[in-house]
């Protein structure tokens, strides 16, 4: 399964398929720790992830064999530790680019790494980095994307098939191949020093930007408007005439 030949330089050229595993990110970390010659672009993919996790430490649940659940190993040693959000931008836009071939509109990136159609979550990304001095050594890019799943245990989730109302199930291998091509293209864009182009596109596709909505900080609700991100990827929210920047887990969207 997943015998693909993506049109890439290195991404997806080596694939480790596991019918079931606890976490593809954990498997990727074990490979990095045990092998000094890890191939950049290696993919670990499974049909059944029993202990997947999301950005805020939440459990990621998906129907067996219905969706894409995988991890990608990259070596972005051209990035400083302080620049790691550039990877978030490149990867999330890569997912968006892939899905945009099937969905014409209403696709957004919800800061920092979720993929939304209207107000429903289609996927999530969890990036875990290792450092070598002040640079990033390895990055493990965990991606969970709802493709063929029809029903969900939570109200604000959906899938590609639900959105497009496709009567047939999508070919997961074909979408994986396309997705890896899109991610590598954006990854090479930041490697070549053209991050600002991606950042501008990220902002134009940011969920709820320049709109007033409810957020939660330290358990307290407030109304604010997303105005952008800073150089480290913190989210800027304007509320009562003041702008405050938030790091991961410091602010929560109220959907």
C-alpha positions, 0 to 999 in steps of 0.5 A, a space after each residue: 500500500 502507498 506505493 507512490 512515485 511523487 514528482 518530488 526531489 526527495 519527499 516521499 521517496 522512502 515510505 515506511 507503511 505500518 497497518 497500525 501504530 501508536 503514533 507516526 510522530 513517535 515512530 519517526 522520532 525513534 527512527 531519528 534516534 536510532 539511525 544516523 543516516 535518516 533520509 530527508 523526506 522519509 514518510 511513516 504512514 499508518 491506517 490506524 493510529 492508536 495514540 495520535 495527538 494534536 497541537 494542544 495535546 488533544 487526542 487525534 481520532 480517525 476511522 481506520 483506513 479512511 483518512 491520511 495519517 502520516 509523519 514526514 521527516 525533514 532536515 531544515 538545518 537552514 532554519 534557526 530555532 527562532 524561525 521554526 514557524 516558517 515550517 508551519 507556514 510552508 506545511 499548512 499552505 502545502 496541505 491547503 494547496 493540495 485540498 484546493 484542487 478538490 475544493 474551490 473556496 472556504 478553505 482556511 488555515 486556523 492558526 497555527 496548524 489546523 485546516 478548516 472548511 468554513 467552521 469545520 476542521 478537516 485536518 491538523 498538523 503537529 510539528 516537533 523539532 530537534 535542535 542542533 545548537 541554534 539551528 533546527 536539526 530534524 523536523 517531524 511533520 505529523 499530518 492528519 487529514 480527513 478524507 473519506 470518513 463520513 461521520 465524526 464524534 465531534 460536531 465541528 469536523 468534516 472530511 474531503 468527501 463530505 464537503 465535495 459530496 463525492 459518491 466514491 471514496 478518494 484514492 488515498 495514495 493519489 492524494 498523499 502523492 499530491 500532498 507531498 509534492 505541494 509540501 515540498 514545493 513550499 519547503 523549497 521556497 523557504 529554503 531558497 529564501 522566499 519566505 515572505 511570499 508564503 507568509 503573505 499567502 498564509 495571512 490571506 488564507 488565515 481563518 477569521 483574520 480581520 474579523 471580530 470573534 470570541 477567544 478565550 485567555 486564561 479561562 476568560 472570554 474576550 472579543 478580538 480581531 486577528 490582525 496578523 502574526 509576528 516574526 516568531 509566529 505569535 498570533 496578534 489579536 486586537 481587543 479594546 484598541 490594544 494589540 496582544 501577541 499570543 504563543 501556542 496554547 496561550 489563546 483559544 478560539 471559540 468556534 
